[in-house]
Amino acid sequence: MKRILYIIAACASLLTACEKGTLVETTEYEKIELGDPKYSYLKILNLTPGSPVVNYYLDGTKFSSGLSSTGVENAGFGYNGLYPDLGYAVTSPGTHALTGKIIPSAAADPNLGVLDQQIAPEAGKYYTIFTTGVYTLPDKKIPSLFMLEDTKPALDTSKVFLRLVNLYNGSPNLDLVKDAATGTKIISDVGYSQASGWTEIPNIGPGVAVSVKLYVNDAATGSTLVAAGFTGTVTKGRAYTIYLRGVLGNTTYPLSIGSYTTFY
């Protein structure tokens, strides 16, 4: 029976321990090249405040992975959990039921289904699926998804690209500003459950890995939402997604800024 390998990173090496022709694996595998138009490519990022730790299923078959040393599934993806953390997982194009269940080792509501949405990825395309809304009792549901196509920008070893995804519940429209709260505006007017296009960071400076300071400002007033800003290191030749999460006015889930490498 042929199995499809999930692509977690751009490249991987397979180590085998065979002696004198001894067969240790007889299953036939299909090698998948990144971008093969027979498949679709997915990431899932849990940005639902209050979400329990879950694993994801496509059409009833487990899609995400988690390790367990006890025989009982005890790893999954809670709030701000990204699967896979590098690269993409692979599925067939077309309509699928994406569901999520609380891991069986959870103290509360083990195996409870908390997500049930339809997705329809297209052949040869890349997507990040963000879970959205707020997980509340007694509903016990991840209420919605934001599915964003990841179109690769024209990467260059002298440049860094960013995009902004606003999933800060109750948020005004926001700008992304570089260097200081009153510095260079690089992304403008991104509303809740919206994403900007890719933009090049201007005046990135010398070297390969560069420290960048960013601020998130209210697009209408220009006031910054986090006085200290956000400092991170970026590598030239890559594209990064900057995302906002939390609930406006909520001290348990305040505004937080995150990022992940989208293309390299």
N, C-alpha and C positions, 0 to 999 in steps of 0.2 A: 504494500500500500504506500502511495506517495504522500509525503508530508511537506507542508510549506514551512520554510524557516522564517521566523520573525527577524526583521532587520532592526537591531538596536543601535548600532553605530555604523558609520560609513564603511568601516572595515573591521574584520576580526580574523583571528587565526584559529585553526582547528588543530588541536594536539591529539595525536593518537598514540596508543601504546600497544602495538601489535608485534609479535615475535614470530618469525618463520612463517609468515603468511596467515597466522591465526586470525580468523574473523571475529571482531568484537561488536560489529553493528551491521545488520543485514538489511536495514530499512533503506529504501531508495529515497533520496532527497532531491528536491528541485532547487537549484540555485536561482536566486532572484536578484537581478540587477536593479539598483536604485533607479527609479523613474520608469521602470518597465510598465508600459501602458495597459498590461493585463490586470494590474493591481491598483489599489488605492492605499494611501499612506496616512496614518493617523497618530496624533498625540492627544492625550486627555489630561487636562489640568483642573483639579477640583478647587474652584473658587467660591463655593457655597458656604458662607459662615454657618457654623453649628453642625456641619456635616459629620456624620460618623465615619469610621474607617470602612471603606468599601472596596470591592473588586468589581470589575466590569465584565459584561458578557455581550456577545454579539449573536443574536438569534438563538440564545440559550446556551451557547458554548463559551466557556471562559476565555476572555480576551487579554486581560491584564495578568501579571504574574506576581507572586509573592512567595518568599521562601519560608519554610517551616522546619524546625528540628524536632517537633513533637508529633507530627502526623496530623495535627489539626491546624487548619489554615489560620495563621495569626499575623499575617502581614497584608497590608493593602494600602489604600490611598485616602488619607483624611484631608482636611482643609489645607490647601496649598500643596497637595501632593501631585506630582507630575509623573505620568507614565507614557512612554519610557522617558527617562531623564535626558537621554541623548539619542538623537535620531528618531526614527518612526517605526511603528508596528504596521504590519501589512494585513490587508483584507481584500476581498473581491469588491469591485465597484457595484453600485446599485443600492437598493433600499434594504436597510437592516434595522432590526430592533436593538437599540443599545439600552441595556438594563444594568442596574447596580444593586448589589446585595451587601448588607453588613457582614463582615467576616464572622465565621462560626465561633471563634474564640472570644467574641465581644461579650462583655458583661450584660449589656442591655440590647435586647432585640436581635440576637444572633440569627443570621440568615434572612433577615427581613429584607424584602425588596423595597428599595427607596428611590429608584430611578427607572423610568420607563419612557423612552423617547425614540422617535424614528430619525434615522440619518440616511442620507443618500449621497455618499461620496462618488465622485466621477473618476473614470479610468485615468491613471497616470498622474493624478493630482495629489497634493499634500494638504493636510488640514490639521489645525489644532482645535479641539473641542473643549470649550470651557464650560464647566457646570456653573450655574448662576442662581440668582435668587437667594433666599435665606431658608435654612432648615429649621422648622419650628415644630413644637408639640401643640396639639396632638396629631398634626398632619403627617409627620415623619416622612417627608418627601423632599428630594432634590427637585425643585419645581421646574427648572428650565435649563436649556443649553444655548450657548452661543458658538456656532460653528464657523470658523474663519479659515478661508483658503490661504495657504502659505505659498505665495508666489515668489520665487527666488529673485532677488535683485541682482544686478550686474556686479558681482563681487570683484574686488580689486585689492591686492595686497597693500595698497597705500591708503585704503579707505575703510571706514566702519559705517554700517547702516543700522538704523533703529526704526522701530515702529512702536506706537503707543496703543494699548488696549485698556479701555476704561470699564472696569467691572466693580467700581466703588459704588455700592448701593446708595441711592439718594444723591448722587454726585451732581454738581453743576457741570457745564462744559468746561474742559480743562486744556491748558497749554503745557507743553514741555519746554523748559528753558534751561540753557546751559550756563555754567560758571557761577552765576549769582541769581538771586530772585528777580533782579532787574536786568539780567544778562540777555544773551542772544536767544530769541525764540526759534526753536527748531521744528516744533509741531504745534498746530493751532486747532483749538475749538473741537475737541473730541468729547462727545456726549456719552452718557451711560449706555453700555452695551453697544459701543461702537469701537472701531479700530481705525487708526490712521494708515496711510500708505507708508512705504519705506522712505526714509530720508537719510541723507549722508550727514554725519556729524561734521560740522565745519571746523576748520583750524584744529585738527586733531592732534598736531604736534609730532615730534620725532619719536622714533622707537617703534617696536612692534606691539608691545603691551602698554597701554596708555591709561592713566587714571582720568576719569571724567566725573564732574559733579553736575547733577541735574536737579531741577526744582519743578514741582507741579504747582501751577498757578490757576486760579479761577479766571477763565477766559473773559468774563464780563468785567471783573473788577481789577484784575492784575495782582490780587493778593495771593501770597503763597500759602499752601495748605500745610506744608511741613517746613518749619523755619530752618532746620538744619540741612535740608535737602537730602540728596541721595548720592553717595559716592561709590563708584564701582570701577573695576578695571576691565577694559575691552581690548580685544586683539584685532589688529588690522587684518582684513580679508574675511571678516565674519559679519553676520547679520544677527541682531539681538531683538527679542521682543521684551519691551518694558510693560509691565501690567500693574494695574491698581486694583486693590481688593479691600474689603471691609464694609462697614455700614456707617453712614454719616451720623454723627452724634452718639455713637455706641462705644462705650469704653472697653467692652469685651472684645469687640472686633473693630478697632480703629483703622483709619487709613494706613495701609502698608504698601510699599512699592517693591515689586519683585522683578526678576528678569531670567531669561534662559536663552541659550544659543539656539537660534532657529536654523541657520545655514552656515556652513563653513567649508 
